[in-house]
Structures are given as structure tokens and as C-alpha cells.
Amino acid sequence: MFDKNDFKVFEDMTLSGRLGLIKANLDPKFEIFGSDLQKRLEEEYQQQFFMKIAKHQRRTKNPPPDTWLAINQDKKGYKKTPHLEFGLWPDCYFITFSLLADIRQRPDYYPILEQYQSQIIAEGWGVSNDHTSNVLRPATDFEQVIQHYQKVKSSDLVIGYELHKDESIVNSGNYDQILADKFMDLSKYLVLFNQAIK
């Protein structure tokens, strides 16, 4: 399903042009891929999950720098709750688990992050304090990322994986399963963090 032509949407530098390409070329793939992921999650965890595909409706001038689908466990919306995303930057696919700056009950997540810190580092996920950046730092920086999230109110907490478009597997194609498996690997943190807060 996914192939290196997916990144061509970012070659159109106009708002209407890029939105049109995303809607025509990527959103149908997101719908299929996201629905499959949602089904897998519900079968594995026996819980309910909700999917949303980014529509970029607030943009009036600049084209979106990235596009994504999000899955969480709150039907009211995902941005103020722990959530998973799968999407594309101009140079890579990304899969992330995020606690954004304005998440509800933010301080409640601090001890949970510390509880799973060593496991997340051992698994080698990329980490970041900014969900609007395509740069993930190495897992070894995770302690600093947690501390920054605890101290700086405007910061996010992001854990994830990137598959860059110039990697050999992208050129050869047939990597849908790798993306799906990485998403499922990361999904345990969505469930664990939600269970810990309830």
C-alpha cells in the first residue's frame, strides 16, 4: 500500500494543492491502514479505540508540513489524551506515542513516565519534547526529555519511530507490515498509561 511516491504530496508548495494531494493519495491509505490498526488493537486489548484522520481545516495560508492519523481511547478527541499517530513528514514515515503540553491531568503522568523510563530506553525508541518537529533524539536522552516535560509547561513528550524515505527498504517497497508492527509495539504504552490514570 505505502510506497515512496507517498512523499510527492510535499512537492506541492500551495495550500490547496497539497491538501488536494493528501486527500486523494494519502487519506484513503490512512483510512484502510488505520481501520486495520484499530481492529488489531481492539482484538489484542479487548478495549475500545477511536481513529481520526487529520483534515488540516484550520490552515488558511501555509500547506501542512506533515499529515497523520491518530488513535486514542477517548471518543471526545485525542489531543488532550495519550494518543498514537502514524503519518508522514517530507523525509520519513513516523509512528509516535504522545503526551502533548495541554494534556488533561498532566502531572499524573510524571511518575508513570519514570516507571517505564528504563523499558523505553532499552527498547530504543526515539524521543522528543516537540510533536511539531520531525527530529527524534536517541533513547538515551529520555531522562532529559522527561525532566524537560516536567519543568517546561509548553513542552510535549513524544516517543516513537521513523522510517526515512531514503532507506533501502522504502526503495524496495513492501514495508506495510513493518509499520504496522512498530505501531502495535508502541501501542502498549497507550494502554498502560491510560490504565494507570483510571
N, CA and C of each residue as an Amber inpcrd file, in Angstrom:
protein
   594
   0.8210000  -1.2060000   0.0000000   0.0000000   0.0000000   0.0000000
   0.8600000   1.2620000   0.0000000   1.7390000   1.3770000   1.0020000
   2.6010000   2.5520000   1.0700000   3.8130000   2.3720000   0.1590000
   4.2370000   3.4530000  -0.4750000   5.4230000   3.4160000  -1.3230000
   6.0410000   4.8060000  -1.3800000   7.2260000   4.9080000  -1.9550000
   7.9810000   6.1660000  -1.9080000   7.2740000   7.3150000  -2.6130000
   6.2970000   7.0080000  -3.4750000   5.5250000   8.0710000  -4.1170000
   4.6480000   8.8300000  -3.1310000   4.4320000   8.2670000  -1.9330000
   3.6330000   8.9540000  -0.9120000   4.1920000  10.3400000  -0.6160000
   5.5170000  10.4800000  -0.7130000   6.1580000  11.7320000  -0.3180000
   5.9970000  12.8380000  -1.3570000   5.4840000  12.5090000  -2.5200000
   5.3140000  13.5170000  -3.5720000   4.2840000  14.5800000  -3.2050000
   3.4120000  14.2810000  -2.2340000   2.4260000  15.2960000  -1.8250000
   3.1190000  16.5560000  -1.3100000   4.3270000  16.3930000  -0.7670000
   5.0330000  17.5360000  -0.1770000   5.7580000  18.3800000  -1.2230000
   5.7520000  17.9360000  -2.4650000   6.3790000  18.7230000  -3.5290000
   5.5050000  19.8900000  -3.9670000   4.2030000  19.8030000  -3.6750000
   3.2950000  20.9160000  -3.9880000   3.3560000  21.9140000  -2.8400000
   3.8050000  23.1190000  -3.1260000   4.0290000  24.1140000  -2.0770000
   2.8220000  25.0100000  -1.8240000   1.6980000  24.7450000  -2.4910000
   0.4940000  25.5410000  -2.2620000  -0.4200000  24.8340000  -1.2740000
  -1.2020000  25.6030000  -0.5550000  -2.1220000  25.0320000   0.4250000
  -3.1610000  24.1400000  -0.2540000  -3.8390000  24.6710000  -1.2470000
  -4.9080000  23.9000000  -1.8960000  -4.3560000  22.6770000  -2.6210000
  -3.1890000  22.8530000  -3.2590000  -2.5890000  21.7400000  -3.9850000
  -2.1880000  20.6020000  -3.0670000  -1.5060000  20.9300000  -1.9780000
  -1.0680000  19.8750000  -1.0640000  -2.2470000  19.2050000  -0.3720000
  -3.2100000  20.0080000   0.0470000  -4.4020000  19.4210000   0.6770000
  -5.1230000  18.4780000  -0.2760000  -5.1770000  18.8600000  -1.5390000
  -5.8240000  18.0190000  -2.5430000  -5.0940000  16.6990000  -2.7320000
  -3.7660000  16.7600000  -2.7590000  -2.9680000  15.5440000  -2.9150000
  -3.0690000  14.6440000  -1.6920000  -3.0610000  15.2480000  -0.5080000
  -3.2170000  14.4560000   0.7170000  -4.5630000  13.7430000   0.7190000
  -5.6050000  14.4900000   0.3690000  -6.9600000  13.9070000   0.3600000
  -7.0820000  12.7850000  -0.6670000  -6.4590000  12.9760000  -1.8270000
  -6.5850000  11.9900000  -2.9080000  -5.6560000  10.7960000  -2.7420000
  -4.4280000  11.0430000  -2.2700000  -3.4040000  10.0000000  -2.2880000
  -3.1130000   9.3530000  -0.9370000  -3.1990000  10.1270000   0.1500000
  -2.8210000   9.5850000   1.4510000  -4.0120000   9.2230000   2.3330000
  -5.0430000  10.0600000   2.3540000  -6.1750000   9.7850000   3.2420000
  -6.8330000   8.4320000   2.9810000  -6.9980000   8.0040000   1.7220000
  -7.5730000   6.6600000   1.5080000  -6.6940000   5.5480000   2.0980000
  -5.3690000   5.7240000   2.0270000  -4.4590000   4.7480000   2.6310000
  -4.5680000   4.8000000   4.1600000  -4.6480000   6.0160000   4.7020000
  -4.8220000   6.1620000   6.1470000  -6.0950000   5.4650000   6.6100000
  -7.1610000   5.6160000   5.8500000  -8.4440000   5.0230000   6.2200000
  -8.3250000   3.4990000   6.3140000  -7.6950000   2.8940000   5.3260000
  -7.5360000   1.4300000   5.3080000  -6.5630000   0.9790000   6.4030000
  -5.4010000   1.6120000   6.4380000  -4.3530000   1.2310000   7.3950000
  -4.8190000   1.4760000   8.8240000  -5.4180000   2.6340000   9.0640000
  -5.8870000   2.9800000  10.4030000  -7.0070000   2.0780000  10.8850000
  -7.9170000   1.7320000   9.9960000  -9.0060000   0.8280000  10.3710000
  -8.4760000  -0.5460000  10.7270000  -7.4730000  -0.9980000   9.9790000
  -6.8360000  -2.2880000  10.2880000  -6.1410000  -2.2410000  11.6510000
  -5.4410000  -1.1400000  11.9170000  -4.7760000  -0.9860000  13.2110000
  -5.7890000  -0.9440000  14.3470000  -6.8550000  -0.1980000  14.1480000
  -7.9060000  -0.0930000  15.1620000  -8.4810000  -1.4800000  15.4790000
  -8.7250000  -2.2640000  14.4530000  -9.2540000  -3.6190000  14.6390000
  -8.2550000  -4.4880000  15.4050000  -6.9700000  -4.4060000  15.0240000
  -5.9390000  -5.1820000  15.7140000  -5.8340000  -4.7900000  17.1860000
  -5.8920000  -3.5030000  17.4590000  -5.8180000  -3.0200000  18.8340000
  -6.9890000  -3.5360000  19.6630000  -8.1870000  -3.4670000  19.1030000
  -9.3720000  -3.8930000  19.8470000  -9.3640000  -5.3990000  20.0850000
  -8.8230000  -6.1560000  19.1280000  -8.7120000  -7.6080000  19.3180000
  -7.6590000  -7.9410000  20.3770000  -6.5430000  -7.2210000  20.3500000
  -5.4480000  -7.5340000  21.2730000  -5.7530000  -7.1340000  22.7050000
  -6.3470000  -5.9510000  22.8760000  -6.5400000  -5.4190000  24.2250000
  -7.9700000  -5.5640000  24.7410000  -8.8960000  -5.9410000  23.8690000
 -10.3090000  -6.0630000  24.2600000 -10.8140000  -4.7570000  24.8810000
 -10.4080000  -3.6450000  24.2680000 -10.8420000  -2.3130000  24.6850000
 -11.2480000  -1.5360000  23.4340000 -11.8520000  -0.3690000  23.6580000
 -12.3130000   0.4330000  22.5220000 -11.2810000   1.4940000  22.1530000
 -11.0960000   1.6840000  20.8500000 -10.1620000   2.6780000  20.3320000
 -10.8690000   3.5210000  19.2750000 -10.3950000   4.7490000  19.1030000
 -11.0190000   5.6880000  18.1650000  -9.9520000   6.2540000  17.2340000
 -10.2940000   6.3870000  15.9630000  -9.3480000   6.8820000  14.9600000
  -9.8230000   8.2020000  14.3750000  -8.8750000   9.0810000  14.1140000
  -9.1680000  10.3470000  13.4420000  -8.0700000  10.6260000  12.4210000
  -8.4600000  11.0360000  11.2260000  -7.5030000  11.4070000  10.1870000
  -7.4210000  12.9320000  10.1270000  -6.2170000  13.4710000  10.1550000
  -6.0300000  14.9260000  10.1360000  -6.6460000  15.5310000   8.8750000
  -7.4050000  16.6140000   9.0500000  -8.0360000  17.2950000   7.9130000
  -7.4450000  18.6720000   7.6430000  -6.6400000  19.1830000   8.5890000
  -5.9290000  20.4560000   8.4000000  -6.8980000  21.6100000   8.1140000
  -8.0470000  21.6070000   8.7590000  -9.0970000  22.5850000   8.4440000
  -8.7740000  24.0050000   8.9150000  -7.8780000  24.1310000   9.8830000
  -7.5520000  25.4700000  10.3990000  -6.5230000  26.1960000   9.5350000
  -5.9600000  25.5040000   8.5810000  -4.9370000  26.1280000   7.7340000
  -5.5940000  27.0150000   6.6790000  -5.1000000  28.2450000   6.5840000
  -5.6460000  29.2000000   5.6190000  -4.5990000  29.7460000   4.6600000
  -3.3190000  29.5020000   4.9560000  -2.2620000  30.0790000   4.1170000
  -1.1870000  29.0590000   3.7560000  -0.5060000  28.5180000   4.7660000
   0.6260000  27.6230000   4.5150000   0.1830000  26.1690000   4.4400000
   0.7850000  25.3930000   3.5430000   0.4280000  23.9720000   3.4580000
   0.9070000  23.2200000   4.6900000   0.2280000  22.1510000   5.0850000
   0.6490000  21.3930000   6.2740000   2.0230000  20.7650000   6.0670000
   2.9120000  20.8760000   7.0620000   4.2520000  20.3050000   6.9260000
   4.2740000  18.7920000   7.1050000   3.1960000  18.2340000   7.6750000
   3.0800000  16.7960000   7.8490000   1.6020000  16.4230000   7.8370000
   1.3140000  15.1420000   7.7910000  -0.0770000  14.6820000   7.8390000
  -0.1140000  13.3280000   8.5150000  -1.2620000  12.9720000   9.1230000
  -1.2720000  11.8150000  10.0120000  -2.6740000  11.2970000  10.2760000
  -2.7050000  10.1120000  10.8960000  -3.9040000   9.6040000  11.5400000
  -3.5610000   9.4340000  13.0130000  -4.5550000   9.5680000  13.8720000
  -4.3540000   9.4170000  15.3100000  -5.3360000   8.3890000  15.8580000
  -4.8760000   7.6300000  16.8420000  -5.7240000   6.6640000  17.5270000
  -5.5680000   6.8650000  19.0310000  -6.7120000   6.9210000  19.7100000
  -6.6820000   7.0340000  21.1690000  -7.8600000   6.2540000  21.7480000
  -8.1200000   6.4570000  23.0420000  -9.1850000   5.7010000  23.7120000
 -10.2520000   6.6200000  24.2930000 -10.3700000   7.8260000  23.7540000
 -11.3650000   8.7870000  24.2190000 -12.0810000   9.3430000  22.9900000
 -13.3620000   9.0680000  22.8750000 -14.0920000   9.4720000  21.6650000
 -14.2880000  10.9810000  21.5590000 -14.0150000  11.7310000  22.6240000
 -14.1970000  13.1910000  22.5950000 -13.0810000  13.8880000  21.8210000
 -11.9890000  13.1950000  21.5720000 -10.8580000  13.8060000  20.8740000
  -9.5590000  13.2560000  21.4110000  -8.4820000  13.4560000  20.6500000
  -7.2210000  12.8160000  21.0300000  -6.1620000  13.7570000  21.5870000
  -6.2410000  15.0490000  21.3090000  -5.1120000  15.9260000  21.6100000
  -4.8740000  16.1340000  23.1040000  -5.9060000  16.0260000  23.9070000
  -5.7560000  16.2080000  25.3490000  -5.6530000  14.8750000  26.0910000
  -5.3990000  13.8030000  25.3450000  -5.2490000  12.4790000  25.9290000
  -3.9990000  11.8060000  25.3530000  -3.4990000  10.7610000  26.0110000
  -2.4190000   9.9850000  25.3740000  -2.9240000   9.4440000  24.0420000
  -2.0680000   9.5000000  23.0170000  -2.5110000   9.0150000  21.7120000
  -1.3340000   8.5480000  20.8700000  -1.6750000   7.7360000  19.8820000
  -0.7200000   7.2390000  18.9050000  -0.9670000   7.9470000  17.5870000
   0.0980000   8.1720000  16.8430000  -0.0460000   8.7290000  15.4970000
   0.7970000   7.9200000  14.5100000   0.2730000   7.8350000  13.3080000
   1.0530000   7.3430000  12.1740000   0.9220000   8.3860000  11.0790000
   2.0330000   8.7840000  10.4850000   1.9350000   9.8060000   9.4520000
   3.2270000   9.9830000   8.6820000   3.2880000  11.0970000   7.9480000
   4.4450000  11.3920000   7.1090000   4.9100000  12.8240000   7.3090000
   6.2170000  12.9710000   7.4510000   6.9240000  14.2200000   7.2160000
   7.4750000  14.1390000   5.7930000   7.9880000  15.2280000   5.2560000
   8.5460000  15.1610000   3.8920000   9.6810000  14.1580000   3.7210000
  10.3480000  13.7820000   4.8260000  11.5030000  12.8900000   4.6990000
  11.3210000  11.5250000   5.3520000  10.1710000  11.2640000   5.9810000
  10.0190000   9.9870000   6.6790000   8.5710000   9.6820000   7.0390000
   8.3160000   8.4000000   7.2740000   7.1020000   7.9750000   7.9720000
   7.3900000   8.0720000   9.4690000   6.3780000   8.3840000  10.2600000
   6.5870000   8.4020000  11.7050000   5.4600000   7.6760000  12.4300000
   5.8240000   7.0610000  13.5380000   4.8870000   6.4120000  14.4490000
   5.2340000   6.9260000  15.8350000   4.2860000   7.5590000  16.5040000
   4.5950000   8.1800000  17.7870000   3.5050000   7.9120000  18.8270000
   3.9370000   7.9080000  20.0740000   3.0490000   7.9420000  21.2410000
   3.3120000   9.2770000  21.9080000   2.2580000  10.0710000  22.1220000
   2.4600000  11.4380000  22.5970000   1.5970000  11.7950000  23.8000000
   2.2190000  12.5820000  24.6900000   1.5280000  13.3170000  25.7390000
   1.8060000  14.7850000  25.4180000   0.8160000  15.4920000  24.9150000
   1.0480000  16.8730000  24.4990000   1.0480000  17.8190000  25.6940000
   1.4560000  19.0690000  25.4370000   1.6260000  20.0460000  26.5130000
   0.3460000  20.2650000  27.3150000  -0.8010000  20.2840000  26.6370000
  -2.0550000  20.6040000  27.3280000  -2.9070000  19.3690000  27.6170000
  -2.2610000  18.2200000  27.7720000  -2.9810000  17.0020000  28.1090000
  -3.6820000  17.1470000  29.4620000  -4.8380000  16.5440000  29.5950000
  -5.5440000  16.5690000  30.8760000  -4.7610000  15.7650000  31.9190000
  -4.8150000  16.2120000  33.1570000  -4.1670000  15.5310000  34.2910000
  -2.6600000  15.3470000  34.0690000  -2.0410000  16.3260000  33.4750000
  -0.6330000  16.1960000  33.0930000   0.2800000  15.7000000  34.2060000
   0.2490000  16.2710000  35.4140000   1.1910000  15.8140000  36.4540000
   1.0280000  14.3300000  36.8140000  -0.1480000  13.7710000  36.5750000
  -0.3830000  12.3640000  36.9090000   0.4840000  11.4240000  36.0630000
   0.9460000  11.9210000  34.9220000   1.7360000  11.0690000  34.0270000
   3.2200000  11.0490000  34.3870000   3.6710000  11.9930000  35.2010000
   5.1000000  12.0700000  35.5070000   5.6300000  10.7870000  36.1550000
   4.9740000  10.2800000  37.2000000   5.5120000   9.0410000  37.7980000
   5.3980000   7.8240000  36.8690000   4.4250000   7.8270000  35.9680000
   4.2770000   6.7130000  35.0260000   5.4360000   6.7300000  34.0340000
   5.7970000   7.9270000  33.5750000   6.9490000   8.0550000  32.6790000
   8.2190000   7.5240000  33.3380000   8.3960000   7.8650000  34.5940000
   9.5820000   7.4110000  35.3090000   9.5500000   5.8890000  35.5110000
   8.3490000   5.3520000  35.7180000   8.1890000   3.9100000  35.9030000
   8.6390000   3.1280000  34.6610000   8.3060000   3.6680000  33.4740000
   8.6140000   2.9560000  32.2310000   9.8640000   3.4880000  31.5140000
  10.5680000   4.4130000  32.1700000  11.7310000   5.0470000  31.5480000
  12.7600000   4.0290000  31.0720000  13.1710000   3.1200000  31.9330000
  14.2290000   2.1720000  31.5800000  13.7760000   1.2270000  30.4720000
  12.5060000   0.8550000  30.4660000  11.9930000  -0.0370000  29.4330000
  11.9830000   0.6530000  28.0650000  11.5680000   1.9090000  28.0440000
  11.5130000   2.6760000  26.7910000  12.9310000   2.8880000  26.2410000
  13.8760000   3.1590000  27.1320000  15.2670000   3.3130000  26.7080000
  15.7970000   1.9940000  26.1460000  15.5140000   0.8960000  26.8560000
  16.0150000  -0.4140000  26.4350000  15.4580000  -0.8150000  25.0660000
  14.2250000  -0.4040000  24.7810000  13.5930000  -0.7510000  23.5060000
  14.0810000   0.1340000  22.3550000  14.7980000   1.2060000  22.6960000
  15.4450000   2.0160000  21.6720000  14.5430000   2.9690000  20.9000000
  13.4210000   3.3720000  21.4740000  12.5460000   4.3290000  20.7860000
  13.2110000   5.6990000  20.7060000  12.8900000   6.4600000  19.6480000
  13.2930000   7.8490000  19.5890000  12.4400000   8.6610000  20.5480000
  12.9500000   9.8050000  21.0110000  12.2290000  10.6210000  21.9990000
  12.3440000  12.0980000  21.6380000  11.3730000  12.8870000  22.1280000
  11.3530000  14.3080000  21.7800000  10.4750000  15.0680000  22.7640000
  10.7090000  16.3870000  22.8180000   9.8240000  17.2880000  23.5740000
   8.9920000  18.1690000  22.6550000   8.9130000  17.8480000  21.3640000
   8.2110000  18.7120000  20.4110000   7.5360000  17.8740000  19.3300000
   6.2060000  17.7920000  19.3990000   5.4900000  16.9760000  18.4160000
   5.4170000  17.6510000  17.0490000   5.8160000  18.9140000  16.9610000
   5.7980000  19.6170000  15.6760000   7.1450000  19.5330000  14.9490000
   8.0530000  18.7410000  15.4800000   9.3730000  18.5600000  14.8580000
   9.5230000  17.1230000  14.3700000  10.2180000  16.9530000  13.2540000
  10.4530000  15.6100000  12.7270000  11.7540000  14.9970000  13.2440000
  12.3550000  15.6230000  14.2410000  13.6180000  15.1300000  14.7900000
  13.3530000  14.3770000  16.0910000  13.7140000  13.0940000  16.1040000
  13.6550000  12.3120000  17.3260000  15.0700000  12.1200000  17.8590000
  15.2290000  12.3500000  19.1420000  16.5220000  12.1530000  19.7890000
  16.6960000  10.6890000  20.1710000  17.9290000  10.2480000  20.4310000
  18.1280000   8.8440000  20.8120000  17.4920000   8.5240000  22.1620000
  17.1570000   7.2580000  22.3520000  16.5040000   6.8170000  23.5870000
  17.3190000   7.1610000  24.8280000  18.6260000   7.2220000  24.6890000
  19.4920000   7.5250000  25.8280000  19.2540000   8.9260000  26.3930000
  18.5580000   9.7890000  25.6300000  18.2310000  11.1390000  26.1020000
  16.8950000  11.1880000  26.8400000  16.2680000  10.0380000  27.0460000
  14.8920000  10.0390000  27.5530000  14.7660000  10.6410000  28.9450000
  15.7430000  10.4220000  29.8050000  15.6740000  11.0090000  31.1460000
  15.6210000  12.5370000  31.0560000  16.4340000  13.1190000  30.1710000
  16.4140000  14.5730000  29.9760000  15.0750000  15.0370000  29.4040000
  14.5230000  14.2520000  28.4810000  13.2370000  14.6000000  27.8720000
  12.1230000  14.5890000  28.9250000  12.1400000  13.6020000  29.8110000
  11.1430000  13.5460000  30.8960000  11.2980000  14.7580000  31.8140000
  12.5210000  15.0630000  32.2010000  12.7590000  16.1970000  33.0980000
  12.2880000  17.5090000  32.4710000  12.5480000  17.6650000  31.1760000
  12.1100000  18.8710000  30.4670000  10.5820000  18.9510000  30.4530000
   9.9370000  17.8390000  30.2120000   8.4680000  17.7910000  30.1870000
   7.8840000  18.1450000  31.5520000   8.5570000  17.7420000  32.6020000
   8.0820000  18.0280000  33.9570000   8.2670000  19.5000000  34.3380000
   9.2690000  20.1480000  33.7460000   9.6060000  21.5170000  34.1490000
   9.0520000  22.5900000  33.2180000   8.9120000  22.2810000  31.9410000
   8.5390000  23.3010000  30.9500000   7.1130000  23.0500000  30.4680000
   6.2280000  23.9430000  30.8480000   4.7900000  23.7460000  30.6230000
   4.4250000  23.6240000  29.1420000   5.1780000  24.2840000  28.2660000
   4.8550000  24.2850000  26.8380000   5.3930000  23.0700000  26.0910000
   6.1280000  22.2000000  26.7830000   6.7690000  21.0790000  26.1030000
   5.8500000  19.8680000  25.9980000   6.1310000  19.0370000  24.9970000
   5.4250000  17.7750000  24.7950000   6.3180000  16.6230000  25.2320000
   5.7420000  15.4220000  25.2500000   6.5060000  14.1990000  25.4840000
   6.1630000  13.2480000  24.3450000   7.1600000  12.9260000  23.5310000
   6.9470000  12.0980000  22.3410000   7.9170000  10.9180000  22.3570000
   7.3830000   9.7390000  22.0910000   8.1770000   8.5160000  21.9620000
   7.8370000   7.9310000  20.5990000   8.8370000   7.4850000  19.8220000
   8.4340000   6.9800000  18.5230000   9.5320000   6.3630000  17.6790000
   9.1570000   6.2250000  16.4120000   9.9830000   5.5320000  15.4100000
   9.8110000   6.2520000  14.0820000  10.9030000   6.3410000  13.3320000
  10.8460000   6.9440000  11.9930000  11.4530000   5.9960000  10.9660000
  10.8070000   5.9080000   9.8200000  11.3330000   5.1660000   8.6720000
  11.5830000   6.1830000   7.5670000  12.8450000   6.4650000   7.2990000
  13.1810000   7.5350000   6.3600000  13.0190000   7.0840000   4.9180000
  12.6240000   8.0250000   4.0860000  12.2850000   7.6810000   2.6990000
  13.4830000   7.2330000   1.8830000  14.6990000   7.5530000   2.3380000
  15.8820000   7.1320000   1.5930000  16.4490000   5.8000000   2.0830000
  15.7750000   5.1510000   3.0350000  16.2250000   3.8380000   3.4790000
  15.9420000   2.8000000   2.3980000  16.7890000   1.7980000   2.3240000
  16.7020000   0.8200000   1.2370000  15.3630000   0.1010000   1.2060000
  14.7870000  -0.1420000   2.3790000  13.5180000  -0.8750000   2.4060000
  12.3920000  -0.0670000   1.7650000  12.4670000   1.2720000   1.8760000
  11.4460000   2.1180000   1.2440000  11.6050000   2.0710000  -0.2670000
  12.8250000   2.0740000  -0.7190000  13.0780000   1.9800000  -2.1630000
  12.6240000   0.6440000  -2.7410000  12.7760000  -0.4140000  -1.9520000
  12.3810000  -1.7360000  -2.4480000  10.8910000  -1.9910000  -2.2850000
  10.2350000  -1.2560000  -1.3710000   8.7890000  -1.3950000  -1.1760000
   8.4320000  -2.5420000  -0.2490000   7.1130000  -2.7280000  -0.0680000
   6.5970000  -3.8330000   0.7320000   7.0160000  -3.7290000   2.2010000
   6.7240000  -2.5900000   2.8180000   7.0900000  -2.3810000   4.2210000
   5.8780000  -2.0540000   5.0980000   4.6810000  -2.2870000   4.5970000
   3.4680000  -2.0350000   5.3930000   3.4990000  -2.7960000   6.7170000
   3.9550000  -4.0470000   6.6750000   3.9500000  -4.8800000   7.8800000
   4.8990000  -4.3350000   8.9330000   6.0300000  -3.8020000   8.5020000
   6.9830000  -3.2070000   9.4510000   6.3300000  -2.0300000  10.1720000
   5.6530000  -1.1720000   9.4230000   4.9820000  -0.0150000  10.0190000
   3.8830000  -0.4550000  10.9840000   3.0950000  -1.4310000  10.5690000
   2.0030000  -1.9160000  11.4230000   2.5400000  -2.5440000  12.7010000
   3.6040000  -3.3310000  12.5780000   4.1750000  -3.9870000  13.7540000
   4.7810000  -2.9760000  14.7190000   5.4500000  -1.9580000  14.1920000
   6.0090000  -0.9090000  15.0640000   4.8930000  -0.1670000  15.8000000
   3.7940000   0.1010000  15.0900000   2.6540000   0.7720000  15.7090000
   2.1010000  -0.0840000  16.8510000   1.9620000  -1.3750000  16.6050000
   1.4350000  -2.2620000  17.6370000   2.4080000  -2.3740000  18.8110000
   3.7060000  -2.3990000  18.5300000   4.7030000  -2.4370000  19.6100000
   4.5670000  -1.2150000  20.5250000   4.3740000  -0.0610000  19.9170000
   4.2820000   1.1850000  20.6870000   2.9460000   1.3080000  21.4130000
   1.9300000   0.6310000  20.9110000   0.5690000   0.7870000  21.4470000
   0.4440000   0.3640000  22.9070000   1.3490000  -0.4850000  23.3710000
   1.2260000  -0.9330000  24.7690000   1.3050000   0.2380000  25.7410000
   2.0550000   1.2820000  25.3550000   2.1850000   2.4330000  26.2520000
   0.8900000   3.2420000  26.3230000   0.1660000   3.3090000  25.2320000
  -1.1420000   3.9600000  25.2570000  -2.0440000   3.2700000  26.2760000
  -2.1040000   1.9590000  26.2210000  -2.9770000   1.2010000  27.1150000
  -2.4810000   1.2620000  28.5600000  -1.1760000   1.0720000  28.7570000
  -0.6210000   1.0960000  30.1140000  -0.8150000   2.4530000  30.7850000
  -0.5720000   3.5250000  30.0610000  -0.6960000   4.8660000  30.6420000
  -2.1580000   5.1770000  30.9660000  -3.0560000   4.7810000  30.0740000
  -4.4800000   5.0150000  30.3580000  -4.9560000   4.2140000  31.5610000
  -4.5080000   2.9800000  31.6650000  -4.9080000   2.1440000  32.8030000
  -4.3770000   2.7160000  34.1010000  -3.1870000   3.2700000  34.0720000
  -2.5760000   3.8030000  35.2820000  -3.2990000   5.0430000  35.8030000
  -3.9180000   5.7870000  34.9090000  -4.5960000   7.0370000  35.2910000
  -6.0250000   6.7830000  35.7920000  -6.6330000   5.7250000  35.2920000
  -8.0390000   5.4550000  35.6520000  -8.1750000   5.1580000  37.1360000
